[in-house]
Amino acid sequence: MPIAFHRVYLESAGYFMPGEPVSNEAMDSYIAPLNRMSSRIKSRILAENGIKHRYYAIDSEGATVYSNAQLAANAIRDCLRRHDSDLSAVSLLTSGSSGGDALMPGFSNMIQGELAAQPMETLSVHGICAAGVSAIQVAAQGVEMGGHASALAVASELPSRLFKRSRFAARGYDADFDAHFLRWMLSDGAGAVLLGNSGRPLPGASQGVRLRLKWVHQRSFSGDYPVCMQLGLSADRNKGHLDYPSWNEAEADGALSLRQDIRLLPHLFDIGIHEYAKLVRDGWVDPDQVDHFLCHYSSEKFIPVVEGLMEKAGLVIPRERWFSNLAWRGNTGAASILIMLAEFLETREVKPGEQIFCYIPESGRFMAAYMLLEAEAVHARPVAAGAPASAAAREDALSGDADAIAPPHDPDMAPQGLGQLLTELAAIWHDYRSRVWRTPVVRRLRNRQFETADYLNWMENWIPQVREGSKWMREGAASLSAQYAPLAALIDMHAGEEQNDFEILFQDYRNAGGAVDSIDALRRNPGGEALNAYLHGLAATRDPIGLLGAIYIIEGTGQRIVPALLPLLKASLKLPPDAFRFLEYHGHNDEHHLARWLSAVELALDCDEDGRAEQRIVDTARRTAALYLMQFHHVMEGDAA
């Protein structure tokens, strides 16, 4: 599933292209032909890829003019300059690249050294085209979790050093097509983005707009396909470059030649579009709401391939919404999407409510990465996490602001000693809440497609699940040893208060027109069955302190998510007020229950002898969230049998 973000903004983007643009005609001065076959391959590849200019960090003699770390550092400087920001405010630097200037240390550390930057946290992602997205994701997670107010993600590539003619001398200037191919496909450059939580206006063509990162999704298929693009293996991929007696012998055998098996490439776009279709199906992206599509393709030859696959899936994004700078910036691998995004924001106006969807396929051993960003007016109230732009206004009016679905307990207001626990639980909550917001039942509700039959089906699944709540609580209390006696008494009290709640929900069901006469005839859906089995199983173990994590999610759903959905239910369904009593009751009463939960946690930690209570609570909350989410997913599947 995608990683959702709620308070991360792309505050600036910059790039650096070394030297002057190099035309197709001037390429031979840098990337000289190897043999008679070179010219034919070059003509064929350039005719297909659509690249007219690219940039090289080497000169015509093959000498390196800029190191890869210098490319990255210059992109960072450009990014900070555009935002009038100072490097001293940045506390996290992440990088993505297929390789730095040295095999070790990490590339981010070399960039930090090049910048003479202050002490900070660093992380280096080694990959190919999707490595830049990985760097962005890690930086965004640092900001989202509150560990960093400002983070930089940079991606930089310098493949030209591999392509100069001298690299092929050990082989007598002989190279097969796979080793020839990328010499005319790849070039040098770097891009950087500044992520933060200030929400300041974007620099560039847009005015009074901030850009929120909504989510990042990456999926590797390396277990399904052989290596497609590689450096460091023999041509048959059976021997690594370090397995040769010397570097000279590895070079002579072609193990230091960058290779691409183009026969495998069609599979890359096929899996990429299938993954895209899943994102659409699960409500993470709506093609109709995508205003700008930034697609990293290595060759214009693949444009109709991507379009055709989208069309077959019925999920086309019209070509007039696409943006690419491949023709005049070249293919810079991991840096491509950052350079593309930076140039797009520099030259194109983005208006509030518009979405930018990025797709980055990686051919190394097949990987697909995606990002979604949404523009907001600087002084606008944030949209509830996960809500599509088209639903923002009406959802804001009917569901309250984002605070209505905040974590059940604010970590900043935690009693002494509970800050770390509530922070971890809040992270689980944000992910859970965001995923619930994208389930078919909630999406249908938000899109005004929810009908009475859907509400009845939901309650038919839900009533037997609620019925079990007080049972597993009492089982859990009974499984607590003597040291937890005060906690057992508190849980028993809570279970007693909730033991008849299912009857209120069943009467709501009947008032809404439900036809089933007996509660015993109702069944949980597969998600509810799994959740019920898990909670009863845990309750039967000795000292099941983790159940407090389950209560956090379940009570939090009633106190945070239900109040956000109730106005939408009432607006969508023409039902009497007594069809919503259970939801009304929990929306008000669970606040009291959550206060009691906090007391229960303090009791549990006071009685904890082995120091593992906090981790048990966190682990159970995470598992409960996953199972409760499954219950939401199965609501729209009709018969739960």
Residue pairs with C-beta under 8 A, 6 or more apart in sequence:
1 217
1 282
1 435
2 215
2 216
2 217
2 279
2 284
2 370
3 137
3 140
3 141
3 215
3 216
3 217
3 431
4 214
4 215
4 385
4 386
4 430
4 431
4 434
4 435
5 140
5 144
5 212
5 213
5 214
5 215
5 216
6 144
6 382
6 385
6 402
6 430
6 434
7 143
7 144
7 197
7 382
8 140
8 143
8 144
8 195
8 196
8 197
8 212
8 213
9 195
9 196
9 197
9 198
9 199
9 200
9 210
9 211
9 212
9 213
10 193
10 194
10 195
10 202
10 211
10 212
10 213
10 341
10 373
11 83
11 85
11 150
11 194
11 195
11 196
11 198
11 200
11 202
11 210
11 211
12 79
12 80
12 82
12 83
12 85
12 193
12 194
12 202
12 203
13 79
13 82
13 191
13 192
13 193
13 194
13 338
13 341
13 342
13 345
13 346
14 75
14 76
14 77
14 78
14 79
14 80
14 81
14 82
14 191
14 192
14 342
15 75
15 78
15 79
15 189
15 190
15 191
15 192
15 335
15 338
15 339
15 342
15 343
16 71
16 74
16 75
16 77
16 78
16 189
16 190
16 191
17 55
17 188
17 189
17 329
17 339
18 55
18 56
18 57
18 65
18 66
18 71
18 188
18 189
19 55
19 56
19 57
19 59
19 65
20 55
21 53
21 54
21 55
21 328
22 29
22 30
22 53
22 54
22 55
22 56
22 187
23 52
23 53
24 46
24 51
24 52
27 42
27 54
27 184
29 60
30 56
30 58
30 59
30 60
30 62
30 160
30 163
30 164
31 56
31 160
31 163
31 164
31 165
31 183
31 184
32 164
32 165
33 39
33 42
33 165
34 165
34 168
34 173
34 174
34 175
34 180
35 173
35 174
35 175
37 180
38 180
41 177
41 180
41 181
41 184
42 183
42 184
45 181
45 184
45 185
45 299
46 184
48 299
48 300
48 301
49 184
49 185
49 298
49 299
49 300
49 301
49 326
49 331
50 299
50 300
50 301
50 326
50 327
51 185
51 326
51 327
51 330
51 331
52 327
52 328
53 327
53 328
53 329
53 330
54 187
54 188
54 329
54 330
54 331
55 187
55 188
55 189
55 329
55 330
56 160
56 187
56 188
57 64
57 65
57 66
57 67
57 68
57 71
57 158
57 160
57 161
57 188
58 64
58 65
58 160
58 161
58 164
58 188
59 65
62 164
62 165
62 166
64 158
64 161
66 74
66 158
66 188
67 101
67 114
67 158
68 97
68 99
68 100
68 101
68 107
68 156
68 157
68 158
68 190
69 100
69 101
69 107
69 110
69 111
69 113
69 114
69 156
70 114
71 156
71 157
71 158
71 188
71 189
71 190
72 95
72 97
72 107
72 111
72 114
72 154
72 155
72 156
72 190
72 192
73 111
73 114
73 115
74 190
75 154
75 156
75 190
75 191
75 192
75 335
75 338
76 87
76 111
76 115
76 152
76 154
76 192
77 115
78 192
79 152
79 154
79 192
79 193
79 194
79 342
80 86
80 87
80 194
82 203
82 204
83 194
83 200
83 203
85 150
85 194
87 115
87 117
87 118
88 118
89 149
89 150
90 117
90 120
90 150
90 151
90 152
90 194
91 120
91 121
91 148
91 149
91 150
91 151
92 120
92 121
92 122
92 123
92 139
92 142
92 143
92 147
92 148
92 150
92 151
92 152
93 108
93 111
93 112
93 117
93 120
93 121
93 122
93 123
93 151
93 152
93 154
94 108
94 122
94 123
94 124
94 125
94 135
94 136
94 138
94 139
94 151
94 152
94 153
94 154
95 106
95 107
95 108
95 111
95 122
95 123
95 124
95 125
95 135
95 153
95 154
95 155
95 156
96 125
96 127
96 130
96 131
96 132
96 133
96 134
96 135
96 136
96 153
96 154
96 155
96 334
97 107
97 124
97 125
97 126
97 127
97 131
97 155
97 156
97 157
97 333
97 334
97 335
98 126
98 127
98 128
98 131
98 157
98 159
98 231
98 333
98 334
99 107
99 126
99 231
100 106
100 107
100 110
100 124
101 110
101 158
102 110
106 122
106 123
106 124
107 124
107 126
107 156
108 122
108 123
108 124
109 122
109 124
111 154
111 156
112 120
112 122
121 142
121 148
123 135
123 138
125 131
125 134
125 135
125 138
127 134
127 334
127 362
127 364
127 367
128 229
128 333
128 334
128 362
128 363
128 364
128 367
129 296
129 333
129 334
129 336
129 337
129 360
129 361
129 362
129 363
129 364
129 367
129 369
130 218
130 334
130 360
130 361
130 362
130 367
130 368
130 369
131 155
131 333
131 334
131 362
132 153
132 155
132 191
132 334
132 335
132 336
132 337
132 338
132 360
133 216
133 218
133 337
133 358
133 360
133 369
133 371
134 218
134 369
135 153
135 154
135 155
135 334
136 153
136 193
136 195
136 213
136 216
136 338
136 371
137 216
137 218
138 153
139 148
139 151
139 152
139 153
139 193
139 195
140 151
140 153
140 195
140 213
140 216
142 148
142 151
143 149
143 150
143 151
143 195
143 196
143 197
144 430
145 423
145 427
146 423
149 196
149 197
149 198
150 194
150 195
150 196
151 194
151 195
151 196
152 192
152 193
152 194
152 195
153 192
153 193
153 195
153 338
154 190
154 191
154 192
154 193
154 338
155 190
155 191
155 192
155 333
155 334
155 335
155 337
155 338
156 189
156 190
156 191
156 334
156 335
157 186
157 188
157 189
157 190
157 332
157 333
157 334
157 335
158 188
159 182
159 186
159 187
159 188
159 258
159 333
160 186
160 187
160 188
161 167
162 231
162 256
162 257
162 258
163 182
163 183
163 186
163 258
165 173
167 251
167 256
167 257
168 174
168 175
168 257
170 248
170 251
170 252
171 251
171 252
171 254
171 257
175 254
175 257
176 235
178 235
178 259
178 260
178 261
178 262
179 235
179 254
179 257
179 258
179 259
181 259
181 260
181 262
182 229
182 258
182 259
182 260
185 260
185 298
185 299
185 331
186 258
186 330
186 331
186 332
186 333
187 330
187 331
187 332
188 332
189 329
189 330
189 332
189 335
189 339
190 332
190 335
190 338
190 339
191 332
191 335
191 336
191 337
191 338
191 339
191 340
191 341
191 342
192 338
192 342
193 338
193 341
193 342
195 213
199 210
199 212
199 376
199 378
200 210
200 378
201 207
201 208
201 209
201 210
201 378
202 209
202 210
202 211
202 345
202 350
203 345
204 345
204 346
204 347
205 345
205 346
205 347
205 348
205 349
205 350
206 345
206 349
206 350
206 351
206 375
207 349
208 377
208 378
208 379
209 350
209 351
209 352
209 375
209 376
209 377
209 378
210 375
210 376
210 377
210 378
211 345
211 350
211 356
211 373
211 374
211 375
211 376
212 373
212 374
212 375
212 376
212 382
213 371
213 372
213 373
214 355
214 372
214 373
214 374
214 385
214 386
215 284
215 371
215 372
215 434
216 369
216 370
216 371
217 275
217 279
217 284
217 369
217 370
217 371
218 367
218 368
218 369
218 370
219 275
219 367
219 368
219 369
220 365
220 366
220 367
221 271
221 365
221 366
221 367
221 368
222 364
222 365
222 366
222 367
224 271
224 366
225 264
225 267
225 365
225 366
226 237
226 261
226 264
226 365
227 233
227 237
227 261
227 364
227 365
228 260
228 261
228 264
228 265
228 268
228 363
228 364
228 365
228 366
229 258
229 259
229 260
229 261
229 363
229 364
230 237
230 258
230 259
230 364
231 256
231 257
231 258
231 259
232 240
232 241
232 255
232 256
233 239
233 240
233 241
233 255
233 259
234 240
234 253
234 254
234 255
235 253
235 254
235 259
239 253
239 255
240 255
241 247
241 250
241 255
241 256
242 250
244 250
244 253
244 255
247 256
250 256
260 363
264 363
264 366
265 302
265 363
266 305
267 366
268 361
268 362
268 363
268 366
268 368
269 302
269 305
269 306
269 309
269 361
270 309
271 366
271 368
272 306
272 359
272 361
272 368
273 306
273 309
273 310
273 312
273 313
274 313
275 368
275 370
276 285
276 310
276 313
276 315
276 359
276 368
276 370
277 313
277 315
279 285
279 370
280 286
280 287
280 315
282 438
283 386
283 388
283 438
283 439
283 440
283 443
284 372
284 438
285 355
285 357
285 370
285 372
286 388
286 390
287 310
287 315
287 316
287 317
288 390
289 355
289 388
289 389
289 390
290 317
290 321
290 355
290 356
290 357
291 321
291 350
291 354
291 355
291 356
292 321
292 323
292 344
292 348
292 350
292 354
292 355
292 356
292 357
293 317
293 321
293 322
293 323
293 357
293 359
294 322
294 323
294 324
294 337
294 340
294 341
294 344
294 356
294 357
294 358
294 359
295 306
295 322
295 324
295 358
295 359
296 324
296 336
296 337
296 340
296 358
296 359
296 360
296 361
297 303
297 306
297 324
297 326
297 361
298 326
298 331
298 363
299 326
299 331
300 326
300 327
307 316
307 319
310 316
310 317
317 357
323 340
323 344
323 348
324 340
325 339
325 340
325 343
325 344
326 336
329 336
329 339
329 340
329 343
332 339
336 360
337 358
337 360
337 371
341 356
341 358
344 356
350 356
350 375
351 375
352 375
352 376
352 377
352 380
353 374
353 375
353 376
353 389
353 392
354 374
354 375
354 389
355 372
355 373
355 374
355 375
355 389
356 372
356 373
356 374
356 375
357 370
357 371
357 372
358 369
358 370
358 371
358 372
358 373
359 368
359 369
359 370
360 368
360 369
360 370
361 367
361 368
361 369
362 368
362 369
374 383
374 389
376 382
376 383
381 396
381 401
381 402
382 401
382 402
383 389
383 392
383 395
383 396
383 402
384 395
384 396
384 399
384 401
384 402
384 404
384 405
384 437
384 564
385 402
385 405
385 430
385 433
385 434
385 437
386 434
386 435
386 437
386 438
387 395
387 437
387 446
388 446
391 446
391 447
395 446
395 568
398 567
398 568
398 571
399 564
399 565
399 567
399 568
400 563
400 564
400 567
404 560
404 563
404 564
405 433
405 560
405 561
405 564
406 560
407 422
407 425
407 426
407 429
407 430
407 556
407 560
408 425
408 429
408 552
408 555
408 556
408 559
408 560
408 594
408 597
409 422
409 425
409 426
409 552
409 594
409 598
410 422
410 426
411 419
411 422
411 423
411 426
414 421
414 422
414 423
415 598
415 602
417 605
418 598
418 601
418 602
418 605
420 614
421 601
421 614
421 617
421 618
424 618
425 549
425 552
425 617
425 618
425 621
428 553
428 618
428 621
428 622
428 625
429 552
429 553
429 556
429 625
431 625
432 553
432 625
432 628
432 629
433 560
433 561
435 629
436 442
436 557
436 561
436 629
436 632
437 443
439 629
439 632
439 633
439 635
440 633
440 635
440 636
441 450
441 454
441 458
441 632
441 633
441 635
441 636
442 565
442 632
444 450
444 454
444 636
445 565
445 568
445 569
445 572
446 568
448 572
450 568
450 569
450 572
450 573
451 572
451 573
452 512
452 513
452 573
452 574
452 575
454 635
454 636
455 512
455 569
455 573
455 575
455 579
456 509
456 512
456 513
456 514
457 635
457 636
457 638
458 635
459 505
459 506
459 508
459 509
459 512
459 514
460 509
460 514
460 516
460 522
460 523
460 640
461 522
461 523
461 524
461 525
461 528
461 631
461 634
461 635
461 640
462 505
462 528
462 631
463 502
463 505
463 506
463 509
463 519
463 522
464 502
464 519
464 522
464 523
464 524
464 528
465 524
465 528
465 531
465 532
465 631
466 501
466 502
466 505
467 502
467 519
468 532
468 535
468 536
469 495
469 498
469 501
469 502
469 554
470 495
470 496
470 498
470 499
470 501
471 495
471 536
472 532
472 535
472 536
472 538
472 539
472 547
473 491
473 492
473 494
473 495
473 498
473 539
473 547
473 551
474 491
474 492
474 495
475 536
475 539
475 540
476 491
476 538
476 539
476 544
476 547
477 487
477 488
477 489
477 491
477 492
477 495
478 488
479 539
479 540
479 541
479 542
479 543
479 544
480 487
480 488
480 491
480 543
480 544
481 542
481 543
483 607
483 609
484 543
484 545
484 603
484 604
484 607
486 603
486 607
487 600
487 603
487 604
487 607
490 596
490 599
490 600
490 603
491 547
491 600
494 593
494 596
494 600
501 582
501 585
501 586
502 519
503 519
504 581
504 582
504 585
505 582
506 519
507 578
507 581
508 578
508 579
508 580
508 581
508 582
508 583
509 516
511 575
511 576
511 578
511 579
512 573
512 575
512 579
513 575
516 522
523 640
523 641
524 531
524 532
524 631
524 640
525 631
525 634
525 635
525 637
525 640
526 630
526 634
526 640
527 627
527 628
527 629
527 630
527 631
527 632
527 633
527 634
528 631
528 634
528 640
530 627
530 630
530 631
531 624
531 627
531 628
531 630
531 631
534 623
534 624
534 627
535 547
535 550
535 624
538 544
538 546
538 547
538 550
538 620
539 547
545 604
545 608
545 613
545 616
545 617
546 616
546 617
546 619
546 620
547 620
548 597
548 600
548 601
548 604
548 617
548 620
549 616
549 617
549 618
549 619
549 620
549 621
549 622
549 624
550 620
550 621
550 624
551 597
551 600
552 597
552 617
552 621
553 621
553 624
553 625
553 628
554 624
554 628
555 590
555 593
555 594
555 597
556 590
556 594
557 628
558 586
558 587
558 590
558 593
559 586
559 587
559 590
559 591
559 593
559 594
562 583
562 586
562 587
563 587
565 583
566 580
566 583
566 584
566 587
569 580
569 583
570 580
573 579
601 617
604 613
604 617
605 613
605 614
608 614
634 640
